[in-house]
Amino acid sequence: FWVNRMKKQIIPTNADANIGKEVLVTENINNLLNQGEVRINGQLWSAQSLNGEDLEKNTKVVIRKIEGNKVFVEKV
């Protein structure tokens, strides 16, 4: 009983709580050059475009997923 109950409780990490958040690009995002950054809660994160689109600095984007220390974003 307790094992099944514990498996159903998925607690997101602090990073996962940022999925869906809108942020600004702080360094141009270019997946081919492996460049790009966004600022999340005062911290800089490496970023890539989810669909491969180049995104310029100060573009408003939404965080769609996080893998390790990299966020994947889409233009709002």
Rosetta blueprint (number, residue, H / E / L):
1 F L
2 W H
3 V H
4 N H
5 R H
6 M H
7 K H
8 K H
9 Q L
10 I L
11 I L
12 P L
13 T L
14 N L
15 A L
16 D H
17 A H
18 N H
19 I L
20 G L
21 K L
22 E E
23 V E
24 L E
25 V E
26 T E
27 E E
28 N E
29 I E
30 N E
31 N L
32 L L
33 L L
34 N L
35 Q E
36 G E
37 E E
38 V E
39 R E
40 I E
41 N L
42 G L
43 Q E
44 L E
45 W E
46 S E
47 A E
48 Q E
49 S E
50 L L
51 N L
52 G L
53 E L
54 D L
55 L E
56 E L
57 K L
58 N L
59 T L
60 K E
61 V E
62 V E
63 I E
64 R E
65 K E
66 I E
67 E E
68 G L
69 N L
70 K E
71 V E
72 F E
73 V E
74 E E
75 K E
76 V L
